[in-house]
Every structure is written in C-alpha cells, then in structure tokens.
Amino acid sequence: MPHRKDLDQALTELDRLYGEVDRLAARLVEFHGARLLCRRGCHACCADELTVFEVEAESIRQHTASLLETELPHPTGHCAFLDGEGACRIYSHRPYVCRTQGLPLRWFQESDTGALVEYRDICPLNDGAPPLEELPESACWLIGPFEARLAGLQRLLDGGALRRLPLRSLFAGRPR
C-alpha cells in the first residue's frame, strides 16, 4: 500500500488531469456539435470488462463509498456503474477513458515494417460527415499523452507495476 502522502498527491494530480481532459474534450464536443449523439442513457460504449489504474479506482472509492457499499452493480454485460436507465451513477467521478468516449480518436502504432501509422476511430453512433479520415488532427482526441500522465500517477503508487482493477471489483463483494 502506498504512503498516504503519495496517494494524496496522486489523487490531487488526478483531479487536475481530469479537469484538463474535461476542458479539452468539451471543445471537441462543441466543435462536432450534432455529430455526437452520446446522451444520458446512451451506454453502447460502457463495456463490462473495463479496467482502471488503482489511482482511479481509489478516487472512485473515495467519492462514491456509499454507493459501493450499499448498492448493487449493474448486471453483467455492461459497466457495473450503470443505473437501470443506462446512465452513469459516477459520472462526475468517472475514469479517464469514459471522459473521452464517443469522440473521434486518433493514435499511432508501429506497423510490421516499423513505420509509424496513424489510426482513427469513433463510436459507430457518432460516425458521420465529414468522414473521420478527413477531420483535421485538432478535431480528434489524441490517444497517448494523457494516458502517459495517468500511468505516471500510477507509478507513484506502485513503483511501475501499473496495476489495474476491473471496475466491477470496486463494489463491496456484491457480484451480480
């Protein structure tokens, strides 16, 4: 278990990171306007197998202790934190990955030949015009920089093991 000071520092930095992500994601939401059909209750992207770094799990525990202790997880098949109408019960404290879901995403991967190749993706519900490939780089969420910062916060806690936990495991022993 990490020292309390390290945990407090990591959680403070996590809140800052979330604030920055939310500000930048809001700009993309505004830019894309009607293209983004994500609304309260849309949960097509809310996967049951989602895992988060321990630092994010601890943030969720601290902000939603009562929910975790007294309520049941959503039935398997979708995220444990969905309510009966498909809305997120921890929306204001949701993990990083959930804060950018639905946005046009771009990332780089090394090909078999060693070349760096750009990839793009978007929730099929939000696909539209102009085509994803024609969007300017600035109109997509770049995967990588924030994930690296998040991994750095986790390293403060576990020395580089980068441990992750399934979101469903945060509930107080109440599988469903």
N, C-alpha and C positions, 0 to 999 in steps of 0.2 A: 504494500500500500504506500502511495506517495506521501511525502510530508505535507501537512496541512497548508503550509506556505506555498509549496509548489502547486498544489491543487487550486488554491485560491487564485494564484497568479494565472494559471492556465484557464480557469473559468472566466476571469476578468478579460483576458485576451480573446477568449471565445466569444464573449458578448460583443467586443469591438469588431471582431471578424464578421459576426452575424449582421451587425449594423451596416458595415461596409457592403456586404453581399446584398442586403435588402435595398440599399440605396441604388446600387448599380443595376440590380435586377428590375427595380421599379422603372428605371429609364428604358430598359428593353421592353417592358410591358407597355409603357406609353408609346414607344416607337412602333410596336407591332399592332397596337390597338385591337381592332376586331378580329385579327388573325388568331389571337389566343382565346380559345374557348374554355379554358380552365376556369371553373367557378366553384363556389362552395358546394360540396357534394360530389363533384367530379373526382373519381378515385381510380381511374384507369391505370395510373402510374404508381399507385400505392401498393407496392409489392410486399408480400408476406416475408420474404427471405432477407429483407433489408437489414444490414448490419451497420453499426456506427462505431467510431472510436470510443474508448472508455471515457474520454473527456466529455464527449457529447452525451453519453449515457448518464454521467454524473450530473450534468446540467439538467437533463430531463428529470432525473430523480429529485434533485433539489427543488425544482419548480413545480413538480406535479406529484409530490409524495402522497397526498390524499387519494388522488385518482389511482395511483399504482397500488395502494393498499386496500382500497375499498371497492374498486370497480373491476369488471372482467375485461379481458382483451377481446377485441373483435374476433369473431370466428376465423379459423384459418382459411387462407385463400387470398386475403388482403391484409394490409397493415393492421397490426394489433391496436393501433391508436385511433382507428376509425370508429365513429359512432354508428347508430342504426340507420342514419340517413346518408352515410358515406362522407361525413365531414370529419375533419381532423380535430381530435379532442385536445391536442397540444400545439395547435397552430402557432401561437406566439412563441413557443419554445421548441419548435420543430428542428430537426437536424439540418445541417448544411445542404445535403443532397435534395431535400424536399423544397428548399428555398429557390432552387433554380429549375425545378421540374416544369416541363411544358415549354420552356424557352428553346429557341434554336441553339443548339450546342455545336461547338467545334473543338477538335482536338487533333493532336499529331501523334502518329505512330510510325515506327520504323517498319519498312517493307522487307520482304525477303532479300532484296538486293542491298539493303542498308540505307536506302533513301528515306527521307522523312516525308510522309504523306499526310495531307490534311483530310480529316473525315468530318462529316456533319450529320446531325440527326435532329429530329424534332418529334414530339408526340404526334402520332398519326391524326389525332383530332385537331391539331393545330397546323397541319400541313396546308399550304395554300399558295397564293401568288404574292410576290414573285416566288419562283422556285427557290428552295433552300440554297442551292448551288450559286444562285445569282445574288444572294444577300451580301452586302458589304461585311467585311470582317467585324466591324464595330457593331453590327446588328445581331451578333451571335455571342453567346456566353462561351468564353474560352475556358475549357477544362484544363486544369493544371496548376495555375498559380495559387488559387485558394486551397486546393487540395494539399499542396505542398505546405502551406502555412498551417493548415489543420493537422497534418502529420507532425509538424514541428511542435505543436502544442501537446500532442500525444507523447512525443519523445520526452517532454519534461516530466511526464508521469511514469513512463515505463522504460526509460533508457534506450528506446529504439526497438522494442519488441513489436510496437504498433498493433497492440491487441484490439480486437473488435468484438462487439457483442450484438447478438440479434435483438432488435427492438422488442420482440415478444418476450424475451427473457427478463425484461425490466419489471414485469408485473409480479406481484408477491405470490409466486407459486400457484397461480391460477390458470393453468393451461385450459384452452377451450378449442 
